[in-house]
Amino acid sequence: MSCVTAPNKNNLITYNSTYTSSIKPISHLDSKINIDNLTNEIVLTFESSKKILYLAYLKAQNEKIENATLIQPTDNGIIIKVLPPQKGEYELIIYGKKKTDEGSFSGLLKYEISIHNYSTTFKKYPNYLSTDDYIINYDVGIIAKTRPVYDYTEIDDYVANTPASVEKNIKQLTEYLIKPAKNELEKTRAIFKWITNNIEYDTDAYFSKNINEAADYRNTFESHKAVCSGYGGLFSSMARYAGLKSVEISGYGKGYSYTPEMKTQAKQNPESIQSNHEWNAVEIDNEWYLLDATWAAGVVNSDKDFERQYNEYYFLTLPKDFIYNHYPFGDPKWQLLDYPISKAEYFELDKESPEAPKHRLRYSNEDELGKSIQPVSHKNAYNTVPLSQEKIVLVFKINPMMNFLIKVKEKNQEIDDAVTFRKDNDQLFVELAFKKTGAYDIILYGNIDNSLSYDGVMRYHFVVN
């Protein structure tokens, strides 16, 4: 715990922290902020270090007020937006820690806010904060190197019910999709989900090497079939209509055609390895993110057929994980890494980040167990639900000979009373009941030989808020 010190020469209340000097107020140099009548959010501007991750809490009587602050990065610092829910006395405390430090946050600055009259409407800020590779989810309280934790349920449902009547051209469709979007993140999500819901990978074009039509985003929109450049081009086209900045990135992806022997080729003659894949970067709130609609839409199975199987992992994937199987040719800045790697170094990496399996719904598509269970009700690995929803029921079509063991974990600790399940011939019903907010992993294990050994077959991640 950092000790608070007296106001400094600029009348700021600072904490005795190593990182206090990393942040310099620009707009508010006095620790006391007196507002006679609040008509809008309070905006504080700071110069700050890119090496430090910042967190801001608004408190009243020492109790944190949820969703009352939002931090946004600028070219040379951060902006902190504050919107108290009503008139009264508040404390705004700004915390920080080094991005490479796994330890806790330290207090840096404190403001005392007095609001005498209130003439605005309290609206909750989004449940995410992005600063480079770091996200803070205020509802669940997770502070980690991860992707935005955000409740996409409303926008995903809206996209899933898109009527055919608005799909006459790309501009009309995009305008419809972003109509309810409240921010750039939701615009990005709406476009990404429509593409992954509706565009099928053109395996005939890929395996025949006749990809010209499937690579053109206009043909992709008309036929609902594409190879990677069709996916990437369509995303960029829709992003432009949505007012978003997006680029198509070509490079080498360790996908269907990749073999470990490529490591040797990369060592001996790295320039002989040509581009074989395309994906996108998109700018959200002045930060660039990576995504791959092709790989998120589904997989090519052992029969060389496309199998739609949405993979949340490839939506705004962290650069440190994306680099395992996506190497951009040309400008290395599109690695979005502080220290870009070489092509030879890329091929020395494993085919996927250690984080990737945690984001897949299935452990395997090809073995007998993997083919013996099919999700019916919940086909996405990542789900967000309100605490008020007393029960969540997952339904699966199964091989009747299959046996199951199901575990629910929170922060890697098993929870005994959160799950029950029953089999009914070729169906499995899994009932979940969460008693508090949090982030939970639900793991289904199975066997079909009545042995004491169970193997993982399905994994879900539920955020309860």
Steps between C-alpha positions, in 0.01 A plus 500: 500500500639840401498775763331826407707816532408863544402715203802599290580844360225462238248421777481137389458211743757241396593158629849384585528262205783417262271587209352831622747691283377311192182708481474879471165684520433743214141610549448482879796611708312525831388197696168667586243515221194709592208496258202720566279324244608184316360501146733246339779256574823627658801455270852497645803503270844366589840449347603147589740216431416233243678251726247541781147359521256736670178436688253755641230446762230743611401451863231638729538434873781260412271286280595459133238616248475257210541621141552865600845544341653431161865527397588565138854522356629803309819553300696613805292392797149416615160660547291401801126557469300515821122506539370483858142370535368798701606806696722443801859450617729261315859384481666418169806282553741423217711185527787373290740214449766405248355297214759227541435477873263223612457667839222723628418862417635789710319824573640798305265798527182592683238762415222617730187584299209705636182529293238739636232464232440230241347576159605203289403134455718227646598244239732213567825491309580180304638210700840513341817703504771451241857614530718312252474132596325554831132492576321564827150364543333706771203268551696181555810659644746323273826684446703309245668494163195403304257621237205730569251341736171641380140391495434446129169320554278785382697582185558131417127425525420800282745381233370143514151625410606712202220484238587408141330820384795712620762289325453651153839672505795542736421860596136426588598195704771684691271790585247252637758305703650803676170673570484394870878513557595723791873522425772396256542165674136409438523614136802274453323214672185532289693485173721215618206291621298545182796385292580200719130406519437523127816451294609143429858408419519398132683170522439424131681818400779441750581141406463561125725807535242696302452775756460817293124531541503384864766759579291796381295644785218600263460140389526396864205720589290363213586130534559484877816302422861611528862419556694710751541810281126503436436500875760770559387718211135482603585592859698806384226607260234481772731671748538797265123538475487485881756779535769267635864482396598152384789353304538167325821325596657227289757260635557141602243318711574162659170358381383196309807472274762558769746224591779502762751453215445867421740577787791357302401685184472825696851454640659414167315736271242720676432704184370188325196497726219695336184657636214252543246681718327830568344657807411844637601767746235744622531821699274528805521805725841593355646154558570239232373144545541180300227266380458211258144446375606201288629294788225620733227380261591133516744225403583277204451143618676179399254453212610838361158647574433826680346453844349813649635525852530851636823567688496809723877482538558671165299810589743766628768244578794630702805568279719285725271202424413588139868493400519124559309430177470833313813660358440821300719561196610855427486749785581323832291758688195283427631243743389763756788388720743726683782287361407341162645160417659369180349246263748237616409567863131470410545149365681400817181572697241232563201487264284680752531692823455306826194724553321385183348168619332681788292693249385205290169333562631157410814328615509301175284462189658189361520234773211271587407694813497830315261362239271351768366830634342795320385824669133581436422801721833679554740492206738773617773439753465847655172607656387789719193467724340711774508375858120533502477205259453224755574205272684448172432174317749370244364238261710255298436220252717206607597142438275314752799287604687805623568562872565844644675687777437876516691757703445871566802708600550857612859623498607138465312400817233234454145592609297202619141625490484690171413220256265205460446291187291216362498279190186423303580249225699702245478830686696652787358781715743702712346742753713782640413719799733785597466664841726801444659706228826374360674324213443124483639212294269205431688193382333185367700178520387174342572140411321225310668194643382515865859543614604715794683733260321806363625733227400862440243542222344847545595822680282805565582833659214691668526856627224566756430864578 
